[in-house]
Structures are given as C-alpha cells and as structure tokens.
Amino acid sequence: MSDDQNPKFRDVLTRMRKIEGQARGISRMMEEERYCVDILQQILALEAAARAARTKVLDIHTKHCIEQALASNNKTDQSEKVAELLALIERMAR
C-alpha cells in the first residue's frame, strides 16, 4: 500500500522507515565491532524514535477509532474501545 493510499499513517510510515534505517545502522556498527557506548547511543535514539511513532499512532487511534465509537450510539462498542485504550495505556506505562 502506497503512502497516498493511506494518508492517515503517512507521517508514521516515514518515521518507521527512518527507524528501519537506524536499526540497519546499529547492526552494521555491531558487525564492525564499534565502541559499545556509540552503539548504545544509537539504540537510545532508535528507542526515542519508536516512542514518537507509538505516540503518533495512539493519537491517530484516539482521534479516529475512539472518537468514532464515542460518537456512535453503540454502548458496547464504546465500552470496548475505552477498555482497550485503558489497557493499552497501562501497557505503555510499563
């Protein structure tokens, strides 16, 4: 699926491609037996980028799926979406 076909995730897909590049770079650093501190710094940067992508996806989910469920008259769907969101936030806090 191209970026144009899924504009909702366009920014996140760009971020994910950068994260893929970071991961490949870290693997290369390990293959080259680079200094551990340098590798760890790159891993920290990758983790920060992944957290930013996760936050963006959560924002998209909240603005689309959650808002849509709350605007509906389907109480079951509303309850399920809220419970799902709360469980996800709990897992993210660990």
MOFEN-V609245 format. One record per backbone hydrogen bond with DSSP energy under -0.5 kcal/mol. CO is the residue of the C=O (numbers start at 0). NH is the residue of the N-H. If there is no record, write none. Layout:
co:CO nh:NH
co:CO nh:NH
This chain:
co:1 nh:4
co:1 nh:5
co:2 nh:5
co:5 nh:8
co:6 nh:9
co:8 nh:12
co:9 nh:13
co:10 nh:14
co:11 nh:15
co:12 nh:16
co:13 nh:17
co:14 nh:18
co:15 nh:19
co:16 nh:20
co:17 nh:21
co:18 nh:22
co:19 nh:23
co:20 nh:24
co:21 nh:25
co:22 nh:26
co:23 nh:27
co:24 nh:28
co:25 nh:29
co:26 nh:30
co:27 nh:31
co:28 nh:33
co:29 nh:32
co:34 nh:37
co:34 nh:38
co:35 nh:39
co:36 nh:40
co:37 nh:41
co:38 nh:42
co:39 nh:43
co:40 nh:44
co:41 nh:45
co:42 nh:46
co:43 nh:47
co:44 nh:48
co:45 nh:49
co:46 nh:50
co:47 nh:51
co:48 nh:52
co:49 nh:53
co:50 nh:54
co:51 nh:55
co:52 nh:56
co:53 nh:57
co:54 nh:58
co:55 nh:59
co:56 nh:60
co:57 nh:61
co:58 nh:62
co:59 nh:63
co:60 nh:64
co:60 nh:65
co:61 nh:66
co:63 nh:67
co:64 nh:68
co:65 nh:69
co:66 nh:70
co:67 nh:71
co:68 nh:71
co:72 nh:74
co:73 nh:77
co:74 nh:78
co:75 nh:79
co:76 nh:80
co:77 nh:81
co:78 nh:82
co:79 nh:83
co:80 nh:84
co:81 nh:85
co:82 nh:86
co:83 nh:87
co:84 nh:88
co:85 nh:89
co:86 nh:90
co:87 nh:91
co:88 nh:92
co:90 nh:93
